[in-house]
Amino acid sequence: MASFTTSPSQVGKKKVLFIMGATGSGKTKLSISLAMQFPSEIINSDKIQIYKGLDIITNKVSESQRSGIPHHLLAIVDDPDYDFTIHDFCYHVLHALDTIVQNGHLPIIVGGSNTYLTALLEDPDVAFCSKYDCCFIWVDVSLPVLFPYLDKRVDEMVDAGVVDEIREAFVAGADCSRGIRRAIGVPELGEFFLREKEIDDEAQKEKMLQHAITKTKENTHKLAERQLSKIRNMNHDFKMFRIDSTQVFEAVLNGVDYKQLYEEIVFKPCMEILKQFLEETTVVKKTSQIGEQAMVCV
């Protein structure tokens, strides 16, 4: 494991790495890969993965996959109906950052809830950019390639038992607009669970199940599109390093060994970006926007 030439708190402001990207674009893999090279801890910024339970449909990284890297804000809420607010998120992130910096480690914030991240970065009460020097890595995948990969991932979730996982947690009449039940797949399969009891024909049941799975895939596509739109908007205000991982995902879909490709076009460039970021002192620039000043962390 490489060591810092300077600790995150020794020169200028404390340093924080953000890893951005649409759902399924490889943010988690990259965050752990980088954290294994630098003394780091990871902060989850996926608002659904904050809740305990439904590990398959929420695609939580397992303990064995974390490679010993400490993770914060992951499965910390017991109540599936609790409305984890933006205020809650900012409070817990700031607390985690204090802990990580005190440990002498680099905080890596990773996840797809970009509304939460925007609030964290732009809320004047939080004043994040006045305290932290930020680096943003955006892992991008062309949507025509990402969509079939997301479909493949849903199919793998089904094979892993996601239908039974959601069935066990299903509560008729529960509010799917709050808490962990907002997770894509829960309301879609919930409709199936409500209707399957009324139908005896197994072929019809299977057809209904496949319809729910298809809706899950379609809504996952829509989520990716929304996330990508928000990232593009954020890119106007914050300097992001865009890493195009499309070729890697094409290789995955084609059943080709992608490891060397990933190393060359994703991991190595990100390592260089992070090394340079950790070595440089903090510079804060202001960029004029309509009627306001926005902080840009570089």
C-alpha positions in Angstrom: 0.0 0.0 0.0 1.3 3.4 -1.0 1.7 6.1 1.7 0.8 9.8 1.5 3.6 12.2 0.7 1.7 14.5 3.0 -1.3 13.6 5.2 -4.7 14.9 4.2 -4.7 17.5 7.0 -1.1 18.7 6.8 -1.2 20.9 3.7 -4.1 23.3 3.1 -7.6 21.9 3.5 -8.4 18.3 4.2 -8.7 16.2 1.0 -11.7 14.2 0.0 -12.2 12.0 -3.1 -15.6 11.7 -4.7 -16.4 8.8 -7.1 -19.4 9.6 -9.2 -21.3 7.6 -11.8 -24.7 6.2 -12.7 -25.9 3.0 -11.1 -23.9 -0.1 -12.1 -21.0 1.9 -13.6 -18.4 0.4 -11.3 -18.1 3.0 -8.5 -17.8 0.5 -5.7 -15.1 -1.6 -7.4 -13.1 1.5 -8.2 -13.4 2.9 -4.7 -12.1 -0.3 -3.1 -9.4 -0.7 -5.6 -8.1 2.8 -4.9 -8.5 2.4 -1.1 -6.3 -0.6 -1.3 -3.5 1.5 -2.7 -3.8 4.5 -0.3 -4.7 4.6 3.4 -8.4 5.3 2.9 -11.9 4.8 4.3 -15.1 4.8 2.3 -18.3 6.7 2.9 -21.4 5.4 1.3 -23.6 8.0 -0.4 -26.3 5.7 -1.7 -29.5 6.6 0.2 -30.9 3.1 -0.2 -27.8 1.3 1.0 -27.9 3.3 4.2 -30.7 0.9 5.4 -30.2 -2.6 6.8 -31.6 -5.5 4.9 -32.5 -6.3 1.2 -28.8 -6.7 0.4 -29.4 -8.3 -3.0 -31.8 -5.7 -4.5 -29.8 -2.8 -3.0 -26.6 -4.3 -4.3 -24.7 -3.7 -1.1 -21.0 -4.6 -1.1 -20.5 -7.6 1.1 -18.0 -7.8 4.0 -15.8 -10.1 2.1 -15.7 -7.8 -1.0 -14.6 -4.8 1.1 -11.0 -6.1 1.3 -10.8 -4.9 4.9 -11.5 -1.2 4.0 -13.7 0.5 6.6 -17.1 1.6 5.2 -19.2 4.3 6.8 -23.0 5.0 6.3 -23.6 1.5 5.1 -26.5 -0.4 6.6 -26.8 1.9 9.6 -30.6 2.4 9.7 -32.7 -0.4 11.2 -36.2 1.1 10.6 -37.2 0.3 6.9 -39.7 3.2 7.0 -37.4 5.8 8.5 -37.1 8.9 6.2 -33.3 9.4 6.1 -33.2 13.1 5.1 -30.6 15.2 3.4 -29.9 16.8 6.9 -29.3 13.3 8.3 -27.0 12.5 5.4 -24.9 15.6 5.9 -24.7 15.1 9.6 -23.4 11.6 9.3 -21.0 12.3 6.5 -19.4 15.2 8.5 -19.1 13.0 11.5 -17.5 10.2 9.4 -15.1 12.6 7.8 -13.9 13.8 11.2 -13.2 10.2 12.2 -11.4 9.3 9.0 -9.2 12.4 9.0 -8.3 11.7 12.7 -7.2 8.2 11.6 -4.9 9.9 9.1 -6.8 8.3 6.1 -8.3 9.7 2.9 -12.1 9.8 2.8 -13.6 8.4 -0.4 -17.3 9.3 -0.8 -19.0 7.0 -3.3 -22.6 6.4 -4.3 -25.3 7.4 -6.7 -27.5 9.7 -4.6 -26.5 12.9 -6.3 -29.2 15.0 -4.7 -27.6 14.3 -1.3 -24.1 15.0 -2.7 -25.2 18.3 -4.2 -26.7 19.4 -0.9 -23.6 18.4 1.0 -21.4 20.4 -1.4 -23.6 23.5 -1.8 -25.4 24.0 1.5 -24.0 27.2 3.0 -24.6 26.0 6.5 -22.3 23.0 5.8 -19.7 25.1 4.0 -18.1 21.9 2.7 -15.8 23.4 0.1 -14.4 25.9 2.6 -13.2 23.0 4.7 -12.3 20.3 2.2 -10.2 20.1 -0.9 -12.2 17.9 -3.3 -11.4 15.7 -6.2 -14.2 14.3 -8.4 -13.8 11.2 -10.5 -16.7 10.4 -12.8 -16.9 6.8 -14.1 -19.0 7.1 -17.2 -20.4 4.3 -19.4 -22.4 4.9 -22.6 -26.0 4.2 -21.9 -26.6 1.9 -24.9 -23.9 -0.3 -23.3 -24.8 0.3 -19.6 -28.5 -0.6 -20.2 -27.9 -4.3 -21.2 -25.4 -4.6 -18.4 -28.0 -3.4 -15.9 -30.4 -5.9 -17.3 -27.8 -8.6 -16.9 -27.3 -7.5 -13.3 -31.0 -7.7 -12.5 -31.1 -11.3 -14.0 -28.2 -12.1 -11.7 -30.1 -10.7 -8.7 -33.0 -13.0 -9.6 -30.7 -16.0 -9.8 -29.3 -15.0 -6.4 -32.7 -15.1 -4.8 -33.9 -11.5 -4.9 -37.6 -12.5 -5.4 -37.6 -14.4 -2.1 -35.6 -11.7 -0.4 -38.3 -9.1 -1.3 -41.1 -11.5 -0.6 -39.9 -12.0 3.0 -39.8 -8.3 3.6 -43.1 -7.5 1.7 -45.8 -5.8 3.7 -49.1 -5.3 1.9 -50.1 -1.6 2.0 -46.6 -0.4 3.0 -45.5 3.0 1.7 -43.1 2.4 -1.1 -42.3 6.1 -1.4 -40.1 6.2 1.7 -37.4 4.2 3.4 -35.8 1.1 2.0 -39.0 0.3 0.1 -38.1 3.0 -2.4 -35.5 0.6 -3.8 -36.2 -0.3 -7.4 -37.6 -3.8 -7.5 -39.5 -3.6 -4.3 -42.7 -1.9 -5.5 -42.5 -3.7 -8.9 -42.4 -7.1 -7.3 -44.8 -5.9 -4.6 -47.5 -5.7 -7.2 -46.8 -9.2 -8.3 -47.0 -10.5 -4.7 -50.4 -8.9 -4.2 -51.9 -10.5 -7.4 -50.2 -13.9 -7.4 -52.4 -15.2 -4.6 -55.5 -14.6 -6.8 -54.2 -16.8 -9.6 -53.8 -20.5 -9.7 -52.4 -20.9 -13.2 -48.6 -21.2 -12.9 -47.9 -20.1 -16.4 -49.9 -16.9 -15.7 -48.0 -16.4 -12.5 -44.7 -16.7 -14.3 -45.8 -14.2 -16.9 -46.7 -11.7 -14.2 -43.3 -12.3 -12.5 -41.4 -11.7 -15.7 -43.5 -8.5 -16.2 -42.4 -7.3 -12.7 -38.8 -8.1 -13.6 -39.0 -6.2 -16.9 -40.5 -3.2 -15.0 -37.6 -3.4 -12.6 -35.1 -3.2 -15.5 -36.9 -0.3 -17.2 -37.0 1.7 -14.0 -33.3 1.0 -13.4 -32.6 2.4 -16.8 -34.6 5.5 -15.9 -32.7 5.9 -12.7 -29.4 5.7 -14.6 -30.6 8.4 -16.9 -31.6 10.7 -14.0 -28.3 10.1 -12.2 -26.4 10.9 -15.4 -28.3 14.1 -15.9 -27.5 15.3 -12.4 -23.9 14.4 -12.7 -23.7 16.5 -15.9 -25.3 19.4 -14.1 -22.8 19.0 -11.2 -20.0 18.9 -13.7 -20.7 22.6 -14.6 -19.9 23.6 -11.1 -17.2 21.2 -10.0 -14.1 20.0 -11.9 -14.6 16.3 -12.6 -12.2 13.9 -14.2 -14.4 11.8 -16.6 -13.2 8.2 -17.1 -14.9 6.4 -20.0 -15.3 2.8 -19.0 -17.6 1.8 -21.9 -15.0 -0.5 -23.5 -14.7 -2.5 -20.2 -18.5 -3.0 -20.1 -18.5 -4.1 -23.7 -15.9 -6.7 -22.9 -18.0 -7.9 -19.9 -21.1 -8.2 -22.0 -19.2 -10.1 -24.7 -17.8 -12.5 -22.2 -14.2 -11.3 -22.9 -11.6 -11.0 -20.1 -11.8 -7.4 -19.1 -9.2 -7.2 -16.3 -6.3 -5.8 -18.3 -8.6 -3.4 -20.1 -9.9 -2.2 -16.8 -6.4 -1.7 -15.5 -5.3 0.4 -18.5 -8.4 2.6 -19.1 -9.9 2.9 -15.6 -7.6 2.0 -12.7 -4.2 3.4 -13.8 -5.6 6.8 -15.0 -7.6 7.1 -11.7 -4.4 6.3 -9.7 -2.6 9.1 -11.5 -5.4 11.5 -10.8 -5.4 10.6 -7.2 -1.6 10.8 -6.8 -1.5 14.2 -8.3 -4.4 15.4 -6.1 -2.8 14.2 -2.9 0.5 15.9 -3.8 -0.8 19.3 -4.8 -1.7 22.1 -2.3 -5.2 23.4 -2.1 -6.4 26.1 -4.5 -9.9 27.5 -4.3 -11.4 29.3 -7.3 -14.7 31.0 -7.6 -16.7 30.8 -10.7 -19.5 33.3 -11.4 -23.0 31.9 -11.8 -26.3 33.5 -12.3 -26.8 35.7 -9.3 -24.5 33.7 -7.0 -21.0 32.5 -6.4 -20.3 28.8 -6.5 -17.2 27.3 -4.9 -15.2 25.0 -7.2 -12.8 22.7 -5.3 -9.7 21.9 -7.4 
